[in-house]
Amino acid sequence: MSPSVIEEHIAKVRAQVEAACQRVGRQASEVKILAVSKTQPAEAIRLAATQAQQQAFGENYLQEALEKQALLTDLPLEWHFIGSIQSNKTRAVAEHFAWVHTLAREKIARRLSEQRPLDLPPLQVLLQVNISGEASKDGVAPQELKALAQQVAALPRLSLRGLMCIPEPTEDALAQRAAFAQLRKLLIELQHLDLGHPLDTLSIGMSADLEAAIAEGSTLVRIGTAIFGARQRGAVSSSHF
Ligand SMILES: *Cc1c(COP(=O)(O)O)cnc(C)c1O
């Protein structure tokens, strides 16, 4: 994709976020845009950063992310891990990312806390909730969320920032909102537990459901396709595993 196209796409996403905020009486500054760069080359990330001042990038595949990070150390980027975490990969995640959106197991949380380097700030974590039930196996079940949040909150090197979900894809705007509303309700319940953590983040909304997410209180939208264009099938190669 040509340089100016990425810049244009980011401008368009920012305008979309602004319009969606305006419609529901929110400030655009309350909603952070995470550019999801999985399968995209390091050069595309560089363009987004240097031409459009995009700072936060989301990656799903560890090996691929580490390779790109190594090519971009001259830029002040904030890296978010948004893929599923295997327990033998926690050390690299703890060492190379500022945020994790997909925490759903206590064992993984414990390892991330133990392995977070002391010269870095605490790892910012979100608990991924399996809102749509059987549709996706990833995420903690809503009825187990409270117990997991209490365990994570007790870990010294993690800062529990909030919740994330990936609802079952649907074009029905009301169904999109209903799923996001459930997550918002769960976050409010956690806030009432006074866990001693910020709990200020709702990571909801992707390219196709950004409006609904912002209407339901999203503070962070994860946008891939609308910024970088369609991902090529098979582009991930072996770094997938
Ligand atoms: C790929 C991905 C996104 C971005 O999806 P788009 O539809 O390309 O905007 C957001 N969140 C997660 C967890 C993803 O894996």
Ligand as a Chemical Component Dictionary entry (heavy atoms), coordinates in Angstrom:
data_LIG
# 
_chem_comp.id                   LIG 
_chem_comp.type                 NON-POLYMER 
_chem_comp.pdbx_formal_charge   0 
_chem_comp.three_letter_code    LIG 
# 
loop_
_chem_comp_atom.comp_id 
_chem_comp_atom.atom_id 
_chem_comp_atom.alt_atom_id 
_chem_comp_atom.type_symbol 
_chem_comp_atom.charge 
_chem_comp_atom.model_Cartn_x 
_chem_comp_atom.model_Cartn_y 
_chem_comp_atom.model_Cartn_z 
_chem_comp_atom.pdbx_ordinal 
LIG C1 C1 C 0 -7.275  -8.793  13.895 1  
LIG C2 C2 C 0 -7.841  -8.268  15.146 2  
LIG C3 C3 C 0 -8.424  -6.989  15.197 3  
LIG C4 C4 C 0 -8.574  -6.096  13.998 4  
LIG O1 O1 O 0 -9.612  -6.530  13.184 5  
LIG P1 P1 P 0 -10.046 -5.696  11.897 6  
LIG O2 O2 O 0 -11.349 -6.293  11.528 7  
LIG O3 O3 O 0 -8.989  -5.931  10.860 8  
LIG O4 O4 O 0 -10.155 -4.263  12.264 9  
LIG C5 C5 C 0 -8.880  -6.539  16.418 10 
LIG N1 N1 N 0 -8.775  -7.298  17.539 11 
LIG C6 C6 C 0 -8.223  -8.514  17.525 12 
LIG C7 C7 C 0 -8.134  -9.292  18.772 13 
LIG C8 C8 C 0 -7.747  -9.044  16.331 14 
LIG O5 O5 O 0 -7.210  -10.277 16.339 15 
# 
loop_
_chem_comp_bond.comp_id 
_chem_comp_bond.atom_id_1 
_chem_comp_bond.atom_id_2 
_chem_comp_bond.value_order 
_chem_comp_bond.pdbx_ordinal 
LIG C1 C2 SING 1  
LIG C2 C3 SING 2  
LIG C2 C8 DOUB 3  
LIG C3 C4 SING 4  
LIG C3 C5 DOUB 5  
LIG C4 O1 SING 6  
LIG O1 P1 SING 7  
LIG P1 O2 DOUB 8  
LIG P1 O3 SING 9  
LIG P1 O4 SING 10 
LIG C5 N1 SING 11 
LIG N1 C6 DOUB 12 
LIG C6 C7 SING 13 
LIG C6 C8 SING 14 
LIG C8 O5 SING 15 
# 
